[in-house]
Amino acid sequence: MPLEAGLLEILACPACHSPLDDRSAADSPELICTGADCGLAYPVRDGIPVLLVDEARRPA
């Protein structure tokens, strides 16, 4: 279930304040930071983004 466009426009990465990109797939919904030096992936659980740096996945 993709996030609403209006919500995605106001969300930002808590680590670097860059915009987030919704790359949610059915099996692993997440928001990816668009910052060049950051790239953290934040999980989306039950349609709610978990914007905690401790919960984010580091880029591969």
PyMOL commands that place a pseudoatom at each C-alpha (Angstrom):
pseudoatom trace, name=CA, resn=MET, resi=1, chain=A, elem=C, hetatm=0, pos=[0.000, 0.000, 0.000]
pseudoatom trace, name=CA, resn=PRO, resi=2, chain=A, elem=C, hetatm=0, pos=[1.771, 3.155, -1.183]
pseudoatom trace, name=CA, resn=LEU, resi=3, chain=A, elem=C, hetatm=0, pos=[1.829, 6.226, 0.997]
pseudoatom trace, name=CA, resn=GLU, resi=4, chain=A, elem=C, hetatm=0, pos=[-0.217, 9.271, 0.083]
pseudoatom trace, name=CA, resn=ALA, resi=5, chain=A, elem=C, hetatm=0, pos=[1.655, 11.745, -2.112]
pseudoatom trace, name=CA, resn=GLY, resi=6, chain=A, elem=C, hetatm=0, pos=[0.914, 14.612, 0.283]
pseudoatom trace, name=CA, resn=LEU, resi=7, chain=A, elem=C, hetatm=0, pos=[2.454, 12.724, 3.182]
pseudoatom trace, name=CA, resn=LEU, resi=8, chain=A, elem=C, hetatm=0, pos=[5.547, 11.792, 1.205]
pseudoatom trace, name=CA, resn=GLU, resi=9, chain=A, elem=C, hetatm=0, pos=[6.099, 15.463, 0.294]
pseudoatom trace, name=CA, resn=ILE, resi=10, chain=A, elem=C, hetatm=0, pos=[6.435, 16.526, 3.939]
pseudoatom trace, name=CA, resn=LEU, resi=11, chain=A, elem=C, hetatm=0, pos=[8.497, 13.588, 5.216]
pseudoatom trace, name=CA, resn=ALA, resi=12, chain=A, elem=C, hetatm=0, pos=[12.275, 13.929, 5.408]
pseudoatom trace, name=CA, resn=CYS, resi=13, chain=A, elem=C, hetatm=0, pos=[15.148, 11.744, 6.541]
pseudoatom trace, name=CA, resn=PRO, resi=14, chain=A, elem=C, hetatm=0, pos=[15.721, 12.333, 10.262]
pseudoatom trace, name=CA, resn=ALA, resi=15, chain=A, elem=C, hetatm=0, pos=[19.477, 11.842, 9.819]
pseudoatom trace, name=CA, resn=CYS, resi=16, chain=A, elem=C, hetatm=0, pos=[20.239, 14.267, 6.968]
pseudoatom trace, name=CA, resn=HIS, resi=17, chain=A, elem=C, hetatm=0, pos=[16.886, 16.003, 6.248]
pseudoatom trace, name=CA, resn=SER, resi=18, chain=A, elem=C, hetatm=0, pos=[16.833, 14.951, 2.566]
pseudoatom trace, name=CA, resn=PRO, resi=19, chain=A, elem=C, hetatm=0, pos=[13.555, 13.945, 0.879]
pseudoatom trace, name=CA, resn=LEU, resi=20, chain=A, elem=C, hetatm=0, pos=[12.450, 10.317, 1.014]
pseudoatom trace, name=CA, resn=ASP, resi=21, chain=A, elem=C, hetatm=0, pos=[11.587, 8.108, -1.964]
pseudoatom trace, name=CA, resn=ASP, resi=22, chain=A, elem=C, hetatm=0, pos=[8.799, 5.512, -1.647]
pseudoatom trace, name=CA, resn=ARG, resi=23, chain=A, elem=C, hetatm=0, pos=[10.214, 2.240, -2.947]
pseudoatom trace, name=CA, resn=SER, resi=24, chain=A, elem=C, hetatm=0, pos=[7.679, 0.049, -1.256]
pseudoatom trace, name=CA, resn=ALA, resi=25, chain=A, elem=C, hetatm=0, pos=[7.318, -3.476, -2.548]
pseudoatom trace, name=CA, resn=ALA, resi=26, chain=A, elem=C, hetatm=0, pos=[4.670, -5.894, -1.341]
pseudoatom trace, name=CA, resn=ASP, resi=27, chain=A, elem=C, hetatm=0, pos=[7.161, -7.913, 0.703]
pseudoatom trace, name=CA, resn=SER, resi=28, chain=A, elem=C, hetatm=0, pos=[9.373, -5.119, 2.075]
pseudoatom trace, name=CA, resn=PRO, resi=29, chain=A, elem=C, hetatm=0, pos=[7.810, -1.635, 2.191]
pseudoatom trace, name=CA, resn=GLU, resi=30, chain=A, elem=C, hetatm=0, pos=[10.352, 1.081, 2.916]
pseudoatom trace, name=CA, resn=LEU, resi=31, chain=A, elem=C, hetatm=0, pos=[11.259, 4.702, 2.324]
pseudoatom trace, name=CA, resn=ILE, resi=32, chain=A, elem=C, hetatm=0, pos=[14.745, 5.419, 0.966]
pseudoatom trace, name=CA, resn=CYS, resi=33, chain=A, elem=C, hetatm=0, pos=[16.654, 8.605, 1.729]
pseudoatom trace, name=CA, resn=THR, resi=34, chain=A, elem=C, hetatm=0, pos=[17.644, 10.460, -1.444]
pseudoatom trace, name=CA, resn=GLY, resi=35, chain=A, elem=C, hetatm=0, pos=[20.699, 12.073, 0.164]
pseudoatom trace, name=CA, resn=ALA, resi=36, chain=A, elem=C, hetatm=0, pos=[23.919, 11.191, -1.692]
pseudoatom trace, name=CA, resn=ASP, resi=37, chain=A, elem=C, hetatm=0, pos=[25.883, 10.457, 1.480]
pseudoatom trace, name=CA, resn=CYS, resi=38, chain=A, elem=C, hetatm=0, pos=[23.039, 8.909, 3.507]
pseudoatom trace, name=CA, resn=GLY, resi=39, chain=A, elem=C, hetatm=0, pos=[20.775, 6.449, 1.661]
pseudoatom trace, name=CA, resn=LEU, resi=40, chain=A, elem=C, hetatm=0, pos=[19.154, 4.986, 4.788]
pseudoatom trace, name=CA, resn=ALA, resi=41, chain=A, elem=C, hetatm=0, pos=[16.092, 2.782, 4.229]
pseudoatom trace, name=CA, resn=TYR, resi=42, chain=A, elem=C, hetatm=0, pos=[13.281, 3.282, 6.733]
pseudoatom trace, name=CA, resn=PRO, resi=43, chain=A, elem=C, hetatm=0, pos=[10.707, 0.502, 7.171]
pseudoatom trace, name=CA, resn=VAL, resi=44, chain=A, elem=C, hetatm=0, pos=[6.974, 1.016, 6.738]
pseudoatom trace, name=CA, resn=ARG, resi=45, chain=A, elem=C, hetatm=0, pos=[4.957, -1.110, 9.146]
pseudoatom trace, name=CA, resn=ASP, resi=46, chain=A, elem=C, hetatm=0, pos=[1.184, -1.394, 8.785]
pseudoatom trace, name=CA, resn=GLY, resi=47, chain=A, elem=C, hetatm=0, pos=[1.226, 1.651, 6.490]
pseudoatom trace, name=CA, resn=ILE, resi=48, chain=A, elem=C, hetatm=0, pos=[3.114, 3.778, 9.026]
pseudoatom trace, name=CA, resn=PRO, resi=49, chain=A, elem=C, hetatm=0, pos=[6.681, 4.947, 8.280]
pseudoatom trace, name=CA, resn=VAL, resi=50, chain=A, elem=C, hetatm=0, pos=[9.101, 4.210, 11.127]
pseudoatom trace, name=CA, resn=LEU, resi=51, chain=A, elem=C, hetatm=0, pos=[11.460, 7.192, 10.874]
pseudoatom trace, name=CA, resn=LEU, resi=52, chain=A, elem=C, hetatm=0, pos=[13.936, 6.149, 13.545]
pseudoatom trace, name=CA, resn=VAL, resi=53, chain=A, elem=C, hetatm=0, pos=[17.615, 6.061, 12.601]
pseudoatom trace, name=CA, resn=ASP, resi=54, chain=A, elem=C, hetatm=0, pos=[18.105, 3.025, 14.869]
pseudoatom trace, name=CA, resn=GLU, resi=55, chain=A, elem=C, hetatm=0, pos=[15.437, 1.120, 12.868]
pseudoatom trace, name=CA, resn=ALA, resi=56, chain=A, elem=C, hetatm=0, pos=[16.814, 2.105, 9.432]
pseudoatom trace, name=CA, resn=ARG, resi=57, chain=A, elem=C, hetatm=0, pos=[18.671, -0.287, 7.159]
pseudoatom trace, name=CA, resn=ARG, resi=58, chain=A, elem=C, hetatm=0, pos=[22.099, 0.874, 5.978]
pseudoatom trace, name=CA, resn=PRO, resi=59, chain=A, elem=C, hetatm=0, pos=[22.709, 0.982, 2.205]
pseudoatom trace, name=CA, resn=ALA, resi=60, chain=A, elem=C, hetatm=0, pos=[24.353, -2.075, 0.684]
for i in range(1, 60): cmd.bond("trace and resi %d" % i, "trace and resi %d" % (i + 1))
show_as sticks, trace
zoom trace
